[in-house]
Amino acid sequence: MTVRSHRADDVVDEVGVWLAGEFAGRLPASEIDRVVRTTRLDLEGSIAPEELGEMLHRLGRARLQRILHVAPTVQLRIPQAR
């Protein structure tokens, strides 16, 4: 594991904890984790590495809000990345 990938993993974990705190009780933890990890894959290679935390939080949060807005009582699946 490189220093860069280790740092990215830390950022993903941190954003996951933050969003889990925000969406706890409204979405299952497994769904929040899946959205964060899928979003990370979608962002890979598309943004500057130093922007990962902010972009992951913004896009992940938007996706989780969309899930709640579209179907608050039904789980909506975001397609798997690549």
C-alpha positions in Angstrom: 0.0 0.0 0.0 1.4 3.4 -0.9 1.3 6.5 1.2 -1.1 8.1 -1.2 -3.6 5.1 -1.2 -3.3 4.9 2.6 -4.2 8.6 2.9 -7.2 8.1 0.5 -8.4 5.2 2.6 -8.3 7.4 5.7 -10.3 10.1 3.9 -12.9 7.6 2.8 -13.2 6.2 6.3 -13.5 9.8 7.8 -16.2 10.8 5.3 -18.0 7.6 5.9 -18.1 8.3 9.7 -19.3 11.8 9.1 -22.1 10.8 6.7 -23.1 7.9 8.9 -23.6 10.3 11.8 -25.7 12.6 9.6 -27.9 9.8 8.0 -28.0 7.4 11.0 -31.6 6.2 11.6 -32.7 7.2 8.1 -30.6 4.8 6.1 -28.8 1.5 7.1 -25.1 1.8 7.8 -24.4 -0.7 5.1 -26.1 1.5 2.5 -24.2 4.6 3.6 -20.9 2.7 3.4 -21.7 1.3 0.0 -22.6 4.8 -1.3 -19.4 6.3 0.1 -17.2 3.6 -1.4 -19.0 3.6 -4.8 -18.7 7.4 -4.9 -15.0 7.1 -4.2 -14.5 4.8 -7.2 -16.5 7.2 -9.3 -14.2 10.1 -8.4 -11.0 8.2 -8.9 -8.9 9.8 -11.5 -11.4 12.6 -12.1 -10.3 15.0 -9.4 -7.1 16.3 -7.8 -6.1 13.9 -4.9 -6.1 16.8 -2.4 -9.8 17.5 -3.2 -10.9 13.9 -2.4 -12.3 14.6 1.0 -14.5 17.6 0.1 -15.7 16.1 -3.2 -16.4 12.7 -1.7 -18.4 14.3 1.1 -20.4 16.6 -1.2 -21.2 13.9 -3.8 -21.8 11.2 -1.3 -24.2 13.4 0.7 -26.1 14.4 -2.4 -26.5 10.8 -3.4 -27.8 9.8 0.1 -30.2 12.7 0.1 -31.5 11.7 -3.3 -32.1 8.2 -2.0 -34.1 9.6 0.9 -36.0 12.0 -1.4 -36.9 9.6 -4.1 -37.9 6.7 -2.0 -37.9 7.4 1.8 -39.4 4.0 2.6 -37.8 1.9 -0.2 -34.1 1.3 -0.7 -32.8 2.7 -4.0 -29.6 1.2 -5.4 -26.9 3.4 -7.0 -25.4 1.4 -9.8 -22.0 -0.1 -9.1 -19.0 1.9 -10.3 -17.0 0.7 -13.3 
